[in-house]
Amino acid sequence: MVIKFKGKMENFETKKQAYMNVMKDENSSPEQLETAFSEMFTALQSDLTEQISNEARNEVHDAQILAARGQNVLTSTERTFFNEVIASEGFAEDTILPVTTQERIFEDLVTEHPLLEAIGLKDLGAVTRYIYSDANKAYVWGALFGEIKGQISAAFREEQIGQLKLTAFAVIPKDMLDLGPEWVERYVRTVLVESYSVGLEYGLVKGRGPTQNEPIGLMKDVDPDTGAVTAKTSSGTLTFAPSERGEVVAKELGGVVVALSKDAKDKARKVLNKVIMVVNPVDAIKVQIGNTIQTANGQWVTTFPYNISPLESEEVPEGKALFFVKGTYLAAIAGGFKINKFDETLAIEDARLYTMKQFANGKPKDNKSALVYDLDISFTTETPSV
């Protein structure tokens, strides 16, 4: 069930934007990153504690009413687990969240953050590796009853997910434990969803690769010989210029689709209905201007040719557009959510600090999984005649 709140966590949103701005700045020092990170999580936990406490005081604790309102209802296993957390006044060392809670966290991640779903983020549970198959190689012709021939083994390869860890910090106020298991579970789940979504989106879009202990993002290329990870060069410029019949936009985006229709080995692949366009929220408005029309009944409709699906991400720089093909990027979380008490002593009254860790990784299948384009969007406004 998706997490729903009646108000906005404005302080957290402000600090999250500040943290992302620091991450984007290549000149940011480790101290600046640590400070911005700490301020973001402090704001998240403060806003979340206030909201959940207010809602808990106002809600009627009846499971059917809560379910009808879209609120949280726990399974018997979850209720037992979080009641034990309350009884012991916190999480024990090496605590693993219930499987059903982990599943709900993943559901919330992909539901509330469409880009993660479009990229194809998978939840492997306790598994930290899986077998990837190439459908173009996983077959061989041969005579009936004859010997199976061909290099079928070359069609499969093992992908390891467990080499990188994504860590979130959670300060759990002792007052939260007095609200009951539903609210403790909701608090923990929200902290994980909000913090992991920021980390995952950065890593899967702009990650700098294994040398930086990060995934290889969609905006990066990998040298097939050395494994070096570099920023993608622009594949061209898009103007999204308005035209009477949309010829300009159709031609520009048609070129993008054609470019994505071949992989890095120049082999053709089907991309219809699989192309995703990701732009910065600022550029999203500009792009819509060139693709929004008013229908005969007065409705305003925004459409893109070739069934290209538009999404927004603050990780894509202004003036850039990222296009990728669904199913050509490997992204997964695995290993379960492991909770531990934070080793360092911090001056936090009436609260306990925990680290919440999970394995995560991502990388493109090849350098043609995604392409980056420059945006050169300008509009002229006609002066109304008097």
Secondary structure, 3 states (H helix, E strand, C coil): CCCCCCCCCHHHHHHHHHHHHHHHCCCCCHHHHHHHHHHHHHHHHHHHHHHHHHHHHHCCCCHHHHHHCCCCCCCHHHHHHHHHHHHCCCCCCCEECCHHHHHHHHHHHHHHCHHHHHHCCEECCCCCEEEEECCCCCCCCCCCCCCCCCCHHHHEEEEECCCCEEEEEEEEEHHHHHHCHHHHHHHHHHHHHHHHHHHHHHHHHHCECHHHCCCECCCEEECCCCCCEEECCCCCEECCCCCCCCHHHHHHHHHHHHHHCECCCCCECCCCCCEEEEECHHHHHHHHHCCEEECCCCCEEECCHHHCEEEECCCCCCCEEEEEECCCEEEEEEEEEEEEECCCCCCCCCEEEEEEEEEEEEEECCCCCEEEEEECCCCCCCCCCC
